[in-house]
Structure formats: structure tokens, C-alpha cells
Amino acid sequence: MTETPRAVIFDIGNVLITWNPERLYRELMGEEKMQHFFATVDPHEMNELVDQGHPFRETIYAHAEKHPEYRDEIRLWHDRWIEMASPTIDDSVAMLRSLRASGVPCHALSNFGIESFAYALTHYPFLDEFDTRFISGHLKVTKPSARIYEIVEEETALTGAELFFTDDRADNIDAAVARGWQTHLFEGPAGLREALKSRGLPV
């Protein structure tokens, strides 16, 4: 029988909040130009720097200056960021609240910038409801680096199967599996609900 975890850890992007920058650019450019834009300027590269703790606006605007032909489009990553980080995945938020109401500790483990997370909090108050938030920008280390998982274990005093982690990226899940955590690759709220119920958690 699977051990019931003592804490649940949620990724944020594409687990609790939709994260889809391509959607905005597709609406503005069309599919073909959007694909060319991402291949040419690699905005996820600058986003990785933000997730590591680099300044939000300055990092994106500096990247825009490297690609003047796309300066305005790149700046949108900052200026219209909240449109890329929406909408809420309501069923996942409901599970978070159900678990906490039942006394199950819930933590966030997310690759997120310092300022972009603060901005997200102004739109999504539930992000303030975790027992602990492990945000990469503050920690200066991103998933799937082993160090960020070690920090979670150190701060929660839990290890291995005592922890249940859900994330939408397989590489982040694999890093947790390597530490013996219980995991679920998030593909939608229904699957997460079943995974939590199967481990005896109240959702």
C-alpha cells in the first residue's frame, strides 16, 4: 500500500495557474510568425534568468535590446506578463484549499521570478495560502537542480515518501523521484485528484 504523504508540494505554473506565453504571441502574430519569433529570440532563455533571481523588467528589456527587430514584442513578456500567466486552474486551487482545511501541510515549489511572483500575488491571492513557498528567484536556484529539492527537505524536515510533489514537467518530476519523493506528473486536475485520493489524502 502506498504511504500517505505528510505534505503536498505544488508547482504553480500549469498546475495552479496556466502559463502559456505562446498563446499571447500567437494571438498577436499568428502561428507561423510566433514560431519564428520563439526560435529566433528564445524568450525562455531570459525567463530562466528571471527565475534565477535576476531583475524582471531589466532582464527582459536588456534581452529586447539584443534583438531590436523584435524589441516591442520581447518587452511584452514584462508589460503583458499577467496575460501569459492566466487563467487560474480552479480545480487545482480547490484541492489545495481542501488539503489545507483538513490540516495537510501544502507548500509551493516553483520556478518563478521575485518581482513576477509578487505581481502574481496581486492577482491570485491563493498564492499566499501555502504553508511555505519555495520560489526559485528567492532561492537563486531553479528546478530541476537537486539543491532546490534539498532546501525543501531541510525546511520541512521531511524526506522521501513523506513528500508528494506534482509538476507539469517530466524533468522536474524525475529530480523528485531521484530523491524518493512521491510524485504525479500533472496533466489536468482530474488526474491529480485521483493521485491524491489514492494516497489517502482528503480532496
Contacts in CASP RR format, 6 or more apart in sequence:
PFRMAT RR
TARGET T0000
AUTHOR 0000-0000-0000
METHOD contacts of the structure
MODEL  1
MTETPRAVIFDIGNVLITWNPERLYRELMGEEKMQHFFATVDPHEMNELV
DQGHPFRETIYAHAEKHPEYRDEIRLWHDRWIEMASPTIDDSVAMLRSLR
ASGVPCHALSNFGIESFAYALTHYPFLDEFDTRFISGHLKVTKPSARIYE
IVEEETALTGAELFFTDDRADNIDAAVARGWQTHLFEGPAGLREALKSRG
LPV
2 182 0 8 1.000
2 198 0 8 1.000
2 199 0 8 1.000
3 161 0 8 1.000
3 162 0 8 1.000
3 182 0 8 1.000
3 199 0 8 1.000
4 199 0 8 1.000
4 200 0 8 1.000
4 201 0 8 1.000
5 161 0 8 1.000
5 162 0 8 1.000
5 163 0 8 1.000
5 164 0 8 1.000
5 182 0 8 1.000
5 199 0 8 1.000
5 201 0 8 1.000
6 105 0 8 1.000
6 158 0 8 1.000
6 162 0 8 1.000
6 163 0 8 1.000
7 104 0 8 1.000
7 105 0 8 1.000
7 106 0 8 1.000
7 107 0 8 1.000
7 131 0 8 1.000
7 156 0 8 1.000
7 158 0 8 1.000
7 162 0 8 1.000
7 163 0 8 1.000
7 164 0 8 1.000
8 99 0 8 1.000
8 104 0 8 1.000
8 105 0 8 1.000
8 106 0 8 1.000
8 107 0 8 1.000
8 164 0 8 1.000
8 165 0 8 1.000
8 166 0 8 1.000
8 196 0 8 1.000
8 201 0 8 1.000
9 106 0 8 1.000
9 107 0 8 1.000
9 108 0 8 1.000
9 109 0 8 1.000
9 134 0 8 1.000
9 152 0 8 1.000
9 163 0 8 1.000
9 164 0 8 1.000
9 165 0 8 1.000
9 166 0 8 1.000
9 181 0 8 1.000
10 16 0 8 1.000
10 92 0 8 1.000
10 96 0 8 1.000
10 106 0 8 1.000
10 107 0 8 1.000
10 108 0 8 1.000
10 109 0 8 1.000
10 110 0 8 1.000
10 130 0 8 1.000
10 166 0 8 1.000
11 108 0 8 1.000
11 109 0 8 1.000
11 110 0 8 1.000
11 165 0 8 1.000
11 166 0 8 1.000
11 167 0 8 1.000
11 168 0 8 1.000
11 169 0 8 1.000
11 172 0 8 1.000
11 186 0 8 1.000
12 108 0 8 1.000
12 110 0 8 1.000
12 112 0 8 1.000
12 120 0 8 1.000
12 127 0 8 1.000
13 19 0 8 1.000
13 85 0 8 1.000
13 110 0 8 1.000
13 168 0 8 1.000
14 20 0 8 1.000
14 89 0 8 1.000
14 168 0 8 1.000
14 186 0 8 1.000
15 89 0 8 1.000
15 92 0 8 1.000
15 166 0 8 1.000
15 167 0 8 1.000
15 168 0 8 1.000
15 186 0 8 1.000
15 192 0 8 1.000
16 88 0 8 1.000
16 89 0 8 1.000
16 92 0 8 1.000
16 93 0 8 1.000
16 96 0 8 1.000
16 124 0 8 1.000
16 126 0 8 1.000
16 127 0 8 1.000
17 85 0 8 1.000
17 86 0 8 1.000
17 87 0 8 1.000
17 88 0 8 1.000
17 89 0 8 1.000
17 120 0 8 1.000
17 124 0 8 1.000
18 85 0 8 1.000
18 86 0 8 1.000
18 87 0 8 1.000
18 88 0 8 1.000
18 89 0 8 1.000
19 84 0 8 1.000
19 85 0 8 1.000
20 84 0 8 1.000
21 43 0 8 1.000
21 47 0 8 1.000
21 77 0 8 1.000
21 84 0 8 1.000
22 34 0 8 1.000
22 38 0 8 1.000
23 84 0 8 1.000
24 76 0 8 1.000
24 80 0 8 1.000
24 83 0 8 1.000
24 84 0 8 1.000
25 34 0 8 1.000
25 37 0 8 1.000
25 38 0 8 1.000
25 73 0 8 1.000
25 76 0 8 1.000
26 34 0 8 1.000
28 34 0 8 1.000
28 73 0 8 1.000
28 76 0 8 1.000
29 37 0 8 1.000
29 73 0 8 1.000
37 43 0 8 1.000
37 70 0 8 1.000
37 73 0 8 1.000
38 44 0 8 1.000
40 67 0 8 1.000
40 70 0 8 1.000
41 63 0 8 1.000
41 66 0 8 1.000
41 67 0 8 1.000
41 70 0 8 1.000
41 74 0 8 1.000
43 63 0 8 1.000
43 74 0 8 1.000
43 77 0 8 1.000
45 63 0 8 1.000
46 59 0 8 1.000
46 60 0 8 1.000
46 62 0 8 1.000
46 63 0 8 1.000
46 74 0 8 1.000
46 77 0 8 1.000
47 77 0 8 1.000
48 111 0 8 1.000
48 142 0 8 1.000
49 59 0 8 1.000
50 56 0 8 1.000
50 59 0 8 1.000
50 60 0 8 1.000
50 113 0 8 1.000
50 116 0 8 1.000
50 137 0 8 1.000
51 111 0 8 1.000
51 112 0 8 1.000
51 113 0 8 1.000
51 136 0 8 1.000
51 137 0 8 1.000
51 142 0 8 1.000
52 136 0 8 1.000
52 137 0 8 1.000
52 140 0 8 1.000
52 141 0 8 1.000
52 142 0 8 1.000
53 113 0 8 1.000
53 114 0 8 1.000
53 136 0 8 1.000
53 137 0 8 1.000
53 138 0 8 1.000
53 140 0 8 1.000
55 115 0 8 1.000
56 78 0 8 1.000
56 113 0 8 1.000
56 114 0 8 1.000
56 115 0 8 1.000
56 116 0 8 1.000
56 119 0 8 1.000
57 78 0 8 1.000
57 115 0 8 1.000
60 74 0 8 1.000
60 75 0 8 1.000
60 77 0 8 1.000
60 78 0 8 1.000
61 75 0 8 1.000
61 78 0 8 1.000
63 74 0 8 1.000
64 70 0 8 1.000
64 71 0 8 1.000
64 72 0 8 1.000
64 74 0 8 1.000
64 75 0 8 1.000
65 71 0 8 1.000
67 74 0 8 1.000
77 84 0 8 1.000
81 116 0 8 1.000
81 119 0 8 1.000
82 119 0 8 1.000
82 120 0 8 1.000
82 123 0 8 1.000
85 116 0 8 1.000
85 120 0 8 1.000
86 123 0 8 1.000
88 124 0 8 1.000
88 126 0 8 1.000
89 188 0 8 1.000
89 189 0 8 1.000
91 189 0 8 1.000
91 190 0 8 1.000
91 193 0 8 1.000
92 188 0 8 1.000
92 189 0 8 1.000
92 192 0 8 1.000
93 126 0 8 1.000
95 189 0 8 1.000
95 192 0 8 1.000
95 193 0 8 1.000
95 196 0 8 1.000
95 203 0 8 1.000
96 106 0 8 1.000
96 126 0 8 1.000
96 129 0 8 1.000
96 130 0 8 1.000
97 126 0 8 1.000
97 129 0 8 1.000
98 202 0 8 1.000
98 203 0 8 1.000
99 106 0 8 1.000
99 196 0 8 1.000
99 201 0 8 1.000
99 202 0 8 1.000
99 203 0 8 1.000
100 106 0 8 1.000
100 129 0 8 1.000
100 131 0 8 1.000
102 202 0 8 1.000
104 201 0 8 1.000
104 202 0 8 1.000
105 131 0 8 1.000
105 156 0 8 1.000
106 129 0 8 1.000
106 130 0 8 1.000
106 131 0 8 1.000
107 130 0 8 1.000
107 131 0 8 1.000
107 132 0 8 1.000
107 133 0 8 1.000
107 134 0 8 1.000
107 152 0 8 1.000
107 156 0 8 1.000
108 127 0 8 1.000
108 130 0 8 1.000
108 132 0 8 1.000
108 133 0 8 1.000
108 134 0 8 1.000
108 135 0 8 1.000
109 134 0 8 1.000
109 143 0 8 1.000
109 148 0 8 1.000
109 149 0 8 1.000
109 152 0 8 1.000
109 165 0 8 1.000
109 167 0 8 1.000
110 117 0 8 1.000
110 133 0 8 1.000
110 134 0 8 1.000
110 135 0 8 1.000
110 136 0 8 1.000
111 136 0 8 1.000
111 142 0 8 1.000
111 143 0 8 1.000
112 120 0 8 1.000
112 135 0 8 1.000
112 136 0 8 1.000
112 137 0 8 1.000
113 135 0 8 1.000
113 136 0 8 1.000
113 137 0 8 1.000
114 135 0 8 1.000
114 137 0 8 1.000
114 138 0 8 1.000
117 127 0 8 1.000
117 135 0 8 1.000
117 137 0 8 1.000
120 127 0 8 1.000
121 127 0 8 1.000
121 128 0 8 1.000
127 133 0 8 1.000
132 155 0 8 1.000
132 156 0 8 1.000
134 148 0 8 1.000
134 151 0 8 1.000
134 152 0 8 1.000
134 155 0 8 1.000
136 142 0 8 1.000
136 143 0 8 1.000
136 148 0 8 1.000
139 148 0 8 1.000
139 151 0 8 1.000
141 147 0 8 1.000
141 148 0 8 1.000
141 151 0 8 1.000
142 148 0 8 1.000
143 149 0 8 1.000
143 167 0 8 1.000
143 169 0 8 1.000
143 171 0 8 1.000
143 172 0 8 1.000
143 175 0 8 1.000
144 169 0 8 1.000
144 171 0 8 1.000
144 172 0 8 1.000
144 174 0 8 1.000
144 175 0 8 1.000
145 175 0 8 1.000
146 175 0 8 1.000
146 178 0 8 1.000
146 179 0 8 1.000
149 175 0 8 1.000
149 176 0 8 1.000
149 179 0 8 1.000
149 181 0 8 1.000
152 163 0 8 1.000
153 159 0 8 1.000
153 160 0 8 1.000
153 163 0 8 1.000
153 179 0 8 1.000
156 163 0 8 1.000
159 179 0 8 1.000
159 180 0 8 1.000
160 179 0 8 1.000
160 180 0 8 1.000
160 181 0 8 1.000
160 182 0 8 1.000
161 180 0 8 1.000
161 181 0 8 1.000
161 182 0 8 1.000
163 176 0 8 1.000
163 181 0 8 1.000
163 182 0 8 1.000
164 181 0 8 1.000
164 182 0 8 1.000
164 183 0 8 1.000
164 184 0 8 1.000
164 196 0 8 1.000
164 199 0 8 1.000
164 201 0 8 1.000
165 173 0 8 1.000
165 176 0 8 1.000
165 181 0 8 1.000
165 182 0 8 1.000
165 183 0 8 1.000
165 184 0 8 1.000
166 183 0 8 1.000
166 184 0 8 1.000
166 185 0 8 1.000
166 186 0 8 1.000
166 192 0 8 1.000
166 195 0 8 1.000
167 173 0 8 1.000
167 176 0 8 1.000
167 183 0 8 1.000
167 185 0 8 1.000
167 186 0 8 1.000
168 185 0 8 1.000
168 186 0 8 1.000
168 187 0 8 1.000
170 185 0 8 1.000
173 183 0 8 1.000
173 184 0 8 1.000
173 185 0 8 1.000
176 183 0 8 1.000
177 183 0 8 1.000
182 199 0 8 1.000
184 191 0 8 1.000
184 192 0 8 1.000
184 195 0 8 1.000
184 196 0 8 1.000
186 192 0 8 1.000
193 203 0 8 1.000
196 203 0 8 1.000
197 203 0 8 1.000
END
